Amino acid sequence: MKEIVVVSGKGGTGKTSITAALAVLAGNSAIVSDCDVDAANMHLLLQPDFASKTEFYSGVLAEINQDTCIQCGICANTCRFNAIPLVNNQYKIDPLACEGCGYCQKVCPQKAITLHERKSGQVFISTTKVGSTMVHAKLDIGAENSGKLVAKVKSNSQQLAKEQNKEFIIVDGSPGIGCPVVSSLSGANYVVLVTEPTVSGLHDLERIYSVVKRFRLKAGCIINKHDINPEKTKEIIQFLNAEKITHLANIPYETQFVDAMTNAKTIVEVESQAKNIIKETWEKIKHDISKN
């Protein structure tokens, strides 16, 4: 079983669209894992059935027992996050502001404050439109610990891949270089970098690859919309050559990408130049992995 993680240094490069296309090409040979939990949207293209749902808990949230509380205000004055406002003559916890540090519980003279496990999101296990199993999640509004939720999605994906004897896990990672990305890369066998020929595209490609190098992972790169800025595309290729990153493909700009997404389809489900390019790219990725 090989785990392929698709990442980008910035949003809007086409990362999720390309990941979904690879998932369609892989079909039932892969478990699909959407680790972009802060803004999950791969389900729009793969149309999973949301068959199984479990609540995800991480961290703690304070709660005030109003029957015990004497409204002394010590907790509110102590809280550095201003998470205990006075509402209708009662001190209450603001769940969006509470960091779960527990200091209010320690200073309460009446022991009226308790800490409870915080619900942070939901994890789904679904069957996609091509018959593959997809593990995906949704982080609750204002919730933290997205890295831990990514780890849960990855753990479930790896377990299902072993149980179902799948050849691949295809992971849609979060954009950027933060904690969810680091969690997405953990345990990977191969990384697909998706970029675009812009100043920020090259800059953020360099940033994300600096993270990938720390994991000592083999990587390949797809340059999306390569023809909108040929000079910047040349610069990206120079960077790939210098870092010995496999140049997987140049995908041209074409309106079929937008048309496909509008109709909830991946680019490999419609006639386009990109369709054959991504098919060839998938074969290159499998060949690259086989050499590991």
C-alpha positions in Angstrom: 0.0 0.0 0.0 1.4 3.4 -1.1 0.2 6.7 0.2 0.2 9.6 -2.2 -0.3 13.1 -0.7 -1.2 16.1 -3.0 -0.3 19.5 -1.6 0.2 23.1 -2.7 1.9 26.0 -1.0 -1.2 28.2 -1.6 -4.9 27.8 -2.3 -6.4 28.1 -5.8 -3.8 26.1 -7.7 -6.2 23.3 -8.7 -4.9 20.9 -6.0 -8.3 19.4 -5.1 -9.5 19.3 -8.7 -6.3 17.3 -9.6 -6.6 15.1 -6.6 -10.2 14.2 -7.4 -9.2 13.4 -11.0 -6.4 11.1 -9.7 -9.0 9.4 -7.4 -11.3 8.8 -10.3 -8.5 7.3 -12.4 -7.4 5.1 -9.5 -11.0 3.9 -9.0 -11.5 1.1 -6.5 -7.8 0.4 -6.2 -7.5 3.4 -3.8 -8.8 4.8 -0.5 -9.5 8.5 -1.0 -8.6 10.8 2.0 -9.7 14.4 2.1 -7.4 16.0 4.7 -8.3 19.6 3.8 -10.6 19.6 6.9 -10.7 23.4 7.3 -12.4 23.8 3.9 -13.3 20.3 2.6 -14.8 20.4 -0.8 -13.6 17.3 -2.7 -17.0 15.7 -1.9 -18.5 18.1 -4.5 -16.6 16.3 -7.3 -16.6 12.7 -5.9 -20.2 12.8 -4.6 -19.7 10.5 -1.5 -22.8 9.1 0.1 -21.9 10.1 3.7 -22.9 6.6 4.9 -21.1 6.7 8.2 -20.5 9.7 10.6 -18.7 9.9 13.9 -18.2 12.9 16.1 -14.6 14.0 16.7 -13.6 15.3 20.1 -10.4 17.1 20.8 -9.4 19.5 23.6 -11.6 20.7 26.4 -14.2 23.4 27.0 -15.0 25.0 30.4 -18.6 25.0 31.7 -20.0 26.9 34.7 -22.6 25.4 37.0 -25.0 28.3 37.5 -26.5 26.6 40.6 -23.1 26.7 42.3 -21.7 29.9 40.9 -21.8 33.0 43.3 -21.1 35.5 40.5 -17.9 36.6 42.1 -16.3 37.3 38.8 -12.9 35.9 39.7 -12.9 33.6 36.7 -13.8 36.4 34.3 -11.1 38.7 35.6 -8.5 35.9 35.4 -9.3 34.7 31.9 -6.8 36.2 29.5 -8.9 35.2 26.5 -12.0 37.2 27.6 -14.0 34.0 27.3 -16.3 34.5 30.3 -18.6 37.5 29.7 -21.4 38.6 32.0 -24.7 37.9 30.3 -28.0 38.7 32.1 -26.1 38.8 35.4 -24.6 35.4 34.9 -21.0 34.5 33.9 -21.0 32.2 31.0 -18.4 30.6 28.8 -18.0 31.8 25.2 -17.1 28.6 23.4 -15.5 30.4 20.5 -13.2 32.3 22.8 -12.4 29.6 25.3 -9.0 28.0 24.8 -9.6 25.2 27.3 -6.6 26.2 29.5 -8.4 25.3 32.7 -7.2 28.3 34.7 -10.7 29.4 35.5 -11.4 26.1 37.1 -8.3 26.4 39.3 -9.2 29.9 40.6 -13.0 29.4 41.2 -13.6 29.4 45.0 -16.9 27.5 44.6 -15.5 24.7 42.3 -18.3 25.7 40.0 -16.3 25.2 36.8 -15.7 21.9 35.1 -13.9 21.0 31.9 -15.5 18.8 29.3 -14.2 17.2 26.2 -14.9 19.5 23.3 -16.6 18.4 20.1 -14.4 19.7 17.2 -15.8 18.1 14.1 -17.2 15.1 12.3 -15.5 12.2 10.4 -17.3 10.5 7.5 -16.6 7.2 5.7 -18.4 7.1 2.4 -18.6 5.4 -1.0 -17.8 7.7 -3.9 -19.5 7.7 -7.3 -16.7 5.5 -8.7 -17.2 2.9 -5.9 -14.1 3.8 -3.9 -14.1 4.4 -0.2 -13.5 8.0 0.9 -12.6 9.2 4.4 -13.4 12.9 4.9 -14.1 15.3 7.7 -15.5 18.6 8.6 -14.0 20.9 11.3 -16.7 22.7 13.3 -17.0 26.5 13.0 -14.3 28.2 15.2 -12.9 24.8 16.2 -9.2 24.2 16.6 -7.0 21.1 16.4 -7.4 20.7 12.7 -4.0 18.8 12.7 -5.5 16.2 15.0 -8.6 15.8 12.9 -6.3 15.3 9.8 -4.4 12.6 11.8 -7.8 10.9 12.5 -8.7 11.0 8.8 -5.3 9.5 7.9 -5.5 6.8 10.6 -9.0 5.7 9.4 -7.8 5.7 5.8 -4.7 3.6 6.6 -6.8 1.1 8.6 -9.4 0.8 5.8 -6.6 0.4 3.2 -5.2 -2.5 5.1 -8.6 -4.1 5.7 -9.6 -3.8 2.1 -6.1 -4.6 0.7 -6.0 -1.4 -1.4 -3.0 -0.5 -3.5 -3.1 3.2 -2.9 -4.2 6.0 -0.5 -4.7 9.2 -2.3 -4.7 12.2 0.1 -5.9 15.7 -0.6 -3.8 17.8 1.8 -4.5 21.3 3.1 -2.9 24.3 1.3 0.0 26.2 3.0 2.6 24.8 5.3 0.8 24.7 8.7 0.0 22.0 11.1 -2.7 20.3 8.9 -0.1 20.0 6.1 2.5 18.5 8.4 -0.1 16.0 9.6 -1.1 15.2 6.0 2.5 14.4 5.1 3.1 12.1 8.0 3.4 8.5 6.7 3.4 9.5 3.0 5.3 7.5 0.4 5.1 10.2 -2.4 4.2 13.8 -2.6 2.5 15.6 -5.6 3.1 19.3 -5.6 0.6 21.4 -7.5 1.6 24.9 -8.4 0.8 27.7 -10.9 3.1 30.0 -12.9 2.8 33.2 -10.7 5.1 35.0 -8.3 3.2 33.7 -5.3 2.9 30.2 -6.9 6.7 29.8 -7.2 7.3 31.4 -3.8 4.9 29.1 -2.0 6.1 26.0 -4.0 9.5 26.7 -2.5 8.0 27.0 1.0 6.0 23.8 0.8 8.9 21.9 -0.6 11.1 23.0 2.3 8.6 21.2 4.5 8.5 18.1 2.2 12.4 17.9 2.3 12.3 17.6 6.1 10.3 14.4 5.7 12.8 13.2 3.1 9.9 12.3 0.8 10.2 11.8 -3.0 8.1 14.4 -4.8 6.8 15.3 -8.3 5.3 18.5 -9.5 2.4 19.5 -11.7 2.4 23.0 -13.1 -1.3 23.9 -13.6 -2.3 26.6 -16.2 1.3 26.6 -17.3 0.6 28.6 -20.5 -0.7 31.8 -18.7 2.9 32.8 -17.8 5.6 31.0 -19.9 8.5 32.9 -18.2 7.4 32.0 -14.7 6.8 28.4 -15.9 10.5 28.3 -16.9 11.5 29.5 -13.5 9.5 26.8 -11.8 11.1 24.1 -14.0 14.5 25.5 -13.1 13.6 25.2 -9.5 12.4 21.6 -10.0 15.6 20.6 -11.8 17.8 22.2 -9.1 15.9 20.3 -6.3 15.7 17.1 -8.3 11.9 17.1 -8.2 10.2 15.1 -10.9 8.4 17.4 -13.4 5.2 15.4 -13.8 3.2 17.6 -16.1 2.3 20.9 -17.5 -1.5 21.4 -17.6 -2.8 24.1 -19.9 -5.4 26.6 -19.0 -8.8 25.6 -20.5 -12.4 26.4 -19.8 -13.3 22.7 -19.6 -12.0 22.7 -16.0 -14.6 25.2 -15.0 -17.3 23.5 -17.0 -16.5 20.1 -15.4 -16.6 21.5 -11.9 -19.9 23.3 -12.6 -21.4 19.9 -13.5 -19.8 18.2 -10.4 -17.3 16.3 -12.6 -13.6 15.9 -12.6 -11.6 17.0 -15.6 -10.9 13.3 -16.6 -14.7 12.8 -17.0 -15.0 15.3 -19.8 -13.2 15.7 -23.1 -10.2 18.1 -22.7 -6.5 18.4 -23.2 -6.0 17.9 -19.5 -7.8 14.6 -19.5 -5.0 12.7 -21.4 -2.3 14.7 -19.6 -3.6 13.7 -16.1 -4.0 10.1 -17.3 -0.3 10.1 -18.3 0.6 11.8 -15.0 -1.1 9.1 -13.0 1.0 6.5 -14.8 4.2 8.6 -14.1 3.3 8.8 -10.4 2.8 5.0 -10.2 6.1 4.5 -12.0 7.9 6.9 -9.6 6.4 5.2 -6.6 7.5 1.8 -7.8 11.1 2.9 -7.8 11.0 3.8 -4.1 
